[in-house]
Amino acid sequence: VGAKIPKGVLLIGPPGTGKTLLARAIAGEAGVPFFSMAASEFVEMFVGVGASRVRDLFRKAKAKAPCIIFIDEIDAVGRQRGAGIGGGNDEREQTLNQLLTEMDGFADNSGVILLAATNRPDVLDTALMRPGRFDRRITIDLPDRRGREAILAVHARSRPLAAAVSLSAWASRTPGFSGADLANLLNEAAILTARHHLAEIDDGAMAGALERITMGLAAAPLQDSAKKRLIAYHEVGHALLATLVPHADPLDKVTLLPRAGGVGGFARMVPDEEILDSGLISKAYLQARLVVALGGRAAELVVFGAGEVTQGASGDLDLVTRISREMVTRYGFSSLGPVALEGDGTEVFLGRDWLRSEPPYSRETGNRIDVLVRELAATALEQAVALLEPRRPLIDELVDLLIRDETIEGDAFRAVVARADGTSPNDGASIASLEPTGKADVQATQVGV
């Protein structure tokens, strides 16, 4: 019916999702000659070497046609042209021009299919992405829960896994993990198992590996009782609000066991997998994240007073500022209306932002953005304090329990809250709308001091 085979296939996806592994699978199953090289091998300091290597590669491929050429990390030579300051006679550009000509130029190269992989499609030249060159763009995204379970099963074949370990449960506990992350999870669990002289990888080793990957290496336990109690109040504030606030990510565990890098303790939440898979984030979910992220600062205010708060919430404040600004400038979740005033930042090397020193909105609009961001953060802190103040006895009980046990799992934490609060978790409290109130002077899934 006149259809033609696409000449170029571009694999796009985050790092670690298996783009190069798919290319290796194609090499083994295609049944035709397969040429493979990295894009960085084309680029040299000597002028013309890169273009010459491209010509040689396609000359060999045409002699073996039909065949497949695979170029890994093609963004090394395929970046947007015209970014050079003071001229475009750059070796990388000459290499890209030769590649464009070989893919779809004056001479015919029928029988040669070009396969490429990149995790930076935003920086590729538009001429490289047009129909006739890379016709097919295949997105290799992060795996869903069933995909993670299958990937864990592949890596578990060569390791002695205890019968009690449920790969399905661990797939549910690792949303957002790539294939490389999951392989690393099982490898770290195997290392911990060998270190403890055990014969099988159990749930304890898996949990230790997950914490090592997400939070860093374990440090020596805290000995200072005053500091330990202060951190306990901070982390219980996060954990209690994650349990009380509707739309918040559920609590996985809260612990006082420190981690390398200055993390004295942390409350870890499990991101909502439906949100990760769909990519659709609601206003209520972002409002809940603001309140939970400010739980540590709110607990310090309730327990110690405004004069005794610490800098432990600095990372939380960074998160709150970023979320609040995105709500105002990107998602239209404010009184400024349904407008996108800022976008993803572009890289300087593309040559597009050298001369743009001012934002694409007026100074008055910028002032309003700053005010609305501050008001969103202040209102979230007010809501967090309002939820924690009447529950001071519960906070003290949870802090004593955390200091005694050092770690409380999410289910046990929710059971204590439900018993003391007389409500079921995430049903007994509600947060008012985080619309600005005019008081401007007042997860992240993992937060820590």
N, C-alpha and C positions, 0 to 999 in steps of 0.2 A: 504493500500500500504506500510505498514511498518513504517509509521511516528510515532514519539513519542512526547508527549507533553513536551516542555521545562521545566526544573526543576527550573530555576531561571530567574527572570525578574528584570533588574536594570534600574531604572528611573534616568536619568542624565539631569541636567540642572542648570542654574544659580539660585541663591536664589530668592524666590518670584514668581516663574513661575507656581507653583501649583502641585508639585510632591506629597506632602502629601495630598492635596485635592483630587487628582486622586485616591490615595490609599483609602481614605474615601469613594469615590464614588464606588470603587470596592467592598469594604466591604458591602455596602448597596445593591449592585446589583448582586453579585456573586451567592448568594443562597447557600453558604456552610459556615462552621465555619471559622472565621477569627481571627487570633491571631496577636496582634499588640504590639510592644514595641520599645523603642529607644535603639540603640546600646550601648549608654553610660551606660545603666542599667546592662550590662554584666560585666563591668569592675569594680573591687573592689581592695582594697589594700591587701586583704587576698588572698593568693595563692590558685588557684584551684576553686575559687568561680565562676568566669566567665565561665569556661569550664563546671562546674556542671550545671549552669543555662542553657547553650545551650543544654546539654543533656536532662534536664527536659523539656525544651520547645519542642524539637522534639519528646520526648516520648509522651507528651500530644497530639501533632499534629497527630502522627501516629495513636493514639487511636481514633481520630475524623476524620480520612481520609475518603473521600477527603476533603482537607482544604487548606487555604492560610495563610502563615506566612508573616507579614510585619515588616521589620526592618528599622526604620528611621535613617538617618545619619550613614550609615554603615561604613563610613570611620573612625569612632571612634574605631572600632575593626579590620577593614580590611586593615589597612595601610601596606605598604611594610615591609616585615620581613627583619631582618639582619641589621637594622639601629642602634641597641643598641651598645654602645661602651663598650666592656669588657664582652660580652656574650649575649646569646639570650634567657635566661630563664626568659623572661619577661612575666608578667601576661597577657598582651594584646596578645602576640604571642601564648600563650597556648589557649586562647579563640578563636583566629582565626584558629588555628590548629583543634580544636574541631568542629568549624563551617564547615571547609573544609571537614572533615571526615563525618559529618552528611549529607552534601549536596550530596556528591558523593564518598562514601567510600565502605568498604567491605559489610556493611549491606544495604539492600534495603530500600528505603523510598518512594516507589511509592504512588502516591496520595497526596503528599505534595508539594506544589509549594511555593517557596520562592520569595517574592517581596521585593525589597530594594530600597532606594532612597539616593542620594548623590549629592553634587555639587562639589565634588573633585575627579573625576574619575582618575585623574593623579596620585594620591597617593595610589591607591588600589593595593593589591598584585596580581601578575600575575596569581598565582594559583587560585585565586578567580574568575578571569575573563575568565578562559579557558572554551572551550565547555564542556558540561556536568555539569557545575555549573551555572554561569550566561550566558546562551546561548543568551538571548535577552537583548540588550541594547537599550532602547528607550530614545531618546533625547527630552526633554521637553524644547523647546527653547523660546526665547522672542516672544511675539505675533506680528503679522504683523498688518497693519492698520485695516483690517476687524476684526481681533481678538480683538484688543484694543476696537473697537466700541462695540463689543458684550459684552466684560467684563464690560465696563462702563455701558451698559444697564442693566446688572445683578445687579450692585451695586446701580444703580439709581432707582430701583424698590421701595426701602424702603425709598426714600427721595423725598421731593417735589421739582421737577425740573421745572424751568420756561420754558414756551413754546418756548421762543426764543433761548434757549440753544440747540446747535446742537452737538450731541455726535459724529457725523461724523467729524465735524471740530476739536473737541478736540482730537479725535483719531489721526488726522493728525498732531496736534501740540505736540504730546507726543511720538515721535519715541524713541525706546530704553527703554520704560517703561515696567516693568514686571506687572503681575497681582496684586501683592501686592502694587506696586507703584500707580497703577490706583485706587485701593481701598482706599489708603491713600489720593490720590488727592481729591476724592469725600468727604471723611471724613473731610479733612481740609476745603474744601469749605463749608460743613455744619456747621463747627465750626465758620467760619467767618460770615456766614449768621445769626446764632444765636447771635453772638456778636453784630451785627448791628441791631438786632431786626427786621429782615425781615422774610416774610412768605415763600419765595421761593428762591432756589439757582439760581442765575443769572450768566451771563458771568463774571461780575466783581468779584464775589466770586471765580469762577473757576480760573480766572487769578491771583488773590491774592494767592490762594492755590498753583498754579503752581510755582509762584515766591518764595513762602515760602519753597517749597520742593527743588527747584533747587538752589536757591541763599541764603536761610537762612531767619531769621526773619528780619522784617523791623526795621531800626534804626531811630533816630531823623534826620530830614532833615538838610542838611548842611547850616550853616549860614555865614561862612567865604567866601566872594565873590571871593577873590583871589584863594583860594583852589578850589572853585566850578568851576571857569573858567579853571583852570589847568586840573581838572578831565574831564571837558567837552571837551577840546581839545583832550585829550587822548582817550576818548570813541568815539568821532566823527571820529578820525583816524581809529579805528577798523571798525566802521559802514560804513564809506565811501568806504574803500577798499573792504568790503564784498559786497557792491553794485556794484563796478566797475570791480572787478576781475572776469574773467570767471572761471567756475568750483567751485567757492566758495559757501559755504552754505548760503542760503538766510537769510537776516536780519529779525528778528522777532520784536525787539524793542530795543531802546537805551534809557537809563534813568540815571538821576543823583540822584535818591532816594537811599540812602545808605542802606546797609544790615549789620547785625551783623557779626562780624568777621573781620572788617576793610575794607570791600568792599565799596568804596565810590561811585561807579556807575558801570554800566555794559552795554555791548552791547551783546545781546543774539541772537545767530543764531540758525536756525532750521536745524538739520542734514538732509542730503539727505537720504530719506527713501529707495531709490533703493540701495544705497551703504550699508546701514545697513542690508537690507534683503538679498542681494546677498553675502555680506562679501568680495566683490572685490573692492579694493581701487586702483585707478589709480595714476600714477606718477603726472599727472596734478593736481589732487585733493589735493595731499599732498603738492605740490608746492604752490597752492592757500592758503592752511591753514597756511603755513609758512608766506606768505606775509600778510595775514589778522591778524595773531597773533602779528606781529611786527608793526601793524598799529599805536598803541598807542605810541611806542617809535619813530616811524617815524614822527608822528605829532608833538611830542615834539621837535624833531630835526629841523623840518621845521619852527616851530613857535618861539621857544625860543633859539635855537642854541645848539651846543654840550655841552657847559659849564653849561647849566641849565636843563639838563634832570634829571628826578627823578628816584627813585627806584620803581615807580609804575608798571613798566613792568617786575618785577622779576618773577611773575607767568607766564607771557607770555614767558619769556626767558627759563624757565624750560620746557614748552611745546615745544618750538622750538628746544631745544637741544634733547629732546626725539625723536621727529619726524625725525630730521636730522640724528640722530644716527641709527634709525631703517631703514631709506632709504638706508644708506650705508651698514649696517652690516646684515640686514635681508632680504631686498627686492631686492637687486642688482640694485638699482637706482643710481649708481655712476660709476666712471671709474675703480673701483676695479673689476667690472665684475659681472656676475651672480653667486655669491657665497654667502652662508649664514654663516657668521662668528660668529654670536651670536644667541642664541635661548631664549625661555622663561626660566627664572631663576627657578632652582629647589630648593626645600626647604631643609634646613640643616638637619632636623630630618630624612630625608630619608637615611642619611649616605653616600650619593654619593659625596658630595662636601667638605668633611672635609679636604681631602688631596690635592684638586685641588686649589692651590694658584695662578696659572697663567692662563691667558686666552688661549683658544685653537688656538692661532695664534702667529706669531713671533712678536718681538718687532718692527721690521721695519713696518710690516703690521699695528700694533697698532698706530704707529706714522702717517702713511698715513690715517688711519681712523680719527684720531683727526684733521688732516689738512682738510680733506674733509668735516667733520661735521662743522668746523668753516667757511669754504668757502660757504657751502650751506646757513648757517644762515646769513653771511655777504652779499651774493648776494640777498637774500630775502629782507634784509633791504634796499639795494640799490634800488631794484625794488619798494618797498613801498614808499621811499622818492621820486623817480622819478615820481610816480603817484600823489603824494600829492602836490609837489612843484608848478606845474602850476595851481593848483586849490586852492590857498590860499584864494581868495575872497569867494569861495564857502564854505571853511572850516569856515571862520569867520561868514558867514551867518547862517550856521548850528549850530555853537556854540551859537550864540545869540538866535536862536530859541529854542535850548535845555535848555538854562539857563532860558528862559521865561516860557516854558511849563513843564520843568523837565523830561518829557517823550515824545518820538516821536515813534509812531508805524512804523513798517517796510514799509507799503504801503505809508504812508505820507512822510517818509524819501526818498524813491525812487522817489516819484513825484517831490520833491524839486530838487534832483540831476538831474533828467532827464530834468527839465525845465532850470536849470542853465547850465548844461553841453551840452545841445543840442543833447543828445543821449539817447537811451533807456537803462535802467539798464542792466549791465553785458554784454553790447555790445560795449560800447564806449571806452573801454580800453583793453589792452592786456598786458600780462606779458611775458617777454622773458624767455627762458628756464633757469632754475636755475642750470645750470651746473657750476661747480667751474670756477672762472675766474683768480685765482691766487692771489686775494686780500683777504688774510686771517686775516688782522688785523683790519679790520673795526668792543580744543578748542574744539584748544578747541572751543566748541560751546558757552562757556560762558567765557568772559574775563573781568577783572575788576581791578581797582586800589586797 
